[in-house]
Amino acid sequence: MIVLKATQSKVLAVLQSVAGIVERKHTLPILANVMLRKTGSTVQLTTSDLEIQIRTSAELDGDAGDFSTTVGARKLIDILRTMPADQTVSLESSQNKLILKGGKSKFTLQTLPAEDFPLVQEAANFGPVFSVPQKTLKALLGQVSFAMAVHDIRYYLNGILFVAEGNQLSLVSTDGHRLAFASAALDVEVPKQEVILPRKTVLEMQRLLSDADGENQPMMEMQFANNQAKFSFGGMEFVTKLVEGKFPDYNRVIPKNHKNSITLGRAPLLASLQRTAILTSEKFKGVRLNIEPGTLRIASNNAEQEEAQDELDIDYGGDAIEIGFNVTYLIDALANMTQDMVKVDLADANSSALLTIPDNASFKYVVMPMRI
């Protein structure tokens, strides 16, 4: 039976959309596979890593009839990638194997039965569905994802907090040294819901979301349960486990009423920090900021006794402050912003700094100082 028949580019695109979560090495061999379920000319593709499940459907011609199996996802993608984009390829089933044909090439692949594929048990009681443009969510994720922790033993930091309340969706991430907050307006009022999405889910969604603009903006629908979140967008359904645990109270971390404030060009500040970062050492990424009326000086040095100094003219009349930061934390925030200007609020050398966009409350970035 011919399971599907279409151009290489179409089959590859559909496969790649679901295969991002597939691990090459897994305790359960079947999790390296993609499940194909054919109904008429529609083929549904499903992948899972037991915590995240992605499913999509596509019209891929083939013989009439129903059929299901699972086959190695990465292997299939690797073979398809070697074929021309406009070449017609087909998958045929034959005695527990799948035969992939394209041009004069033929590959016989081992399969495992579809009924053995461990589907994620969906939560029974999801909250209300609400939607945001994919472009908006992708932008929000970009503004906060860099501040997620990586393999932190405080597992609730290895992800992003989603807070939906009233007509606002806020995303927050922190690794204990810095915190990023971004928010956007929703079209509908929703009851308050707070969930923590795991790091892998966040990275996968950033890969899959569209940032297309225009009148018919692609939307994303989302709904949350106690231990699961479900996202539907672009013909895909994405179900993920949530991180259990209590996220830190981010409102207490965001400084209020810092008395010293500088507004300056984001690009010149970023370039200056990138220059001075060159002479920091791998182990110690500290830079020193000297702020005084009219001038911001940025300096770094390393164990080889090399030094970097850079100066920016600023419109500032507040206190003279000397403060140290991990330069990577500042660069990450500035590199993930698109605005021309950035506002920096400071209290003194021992208090965290607050980076915001002038006249815009939708983004806040807090970074702790370091001793230098």
Disulfide bonds with the S-S distance in Angstrom:
none
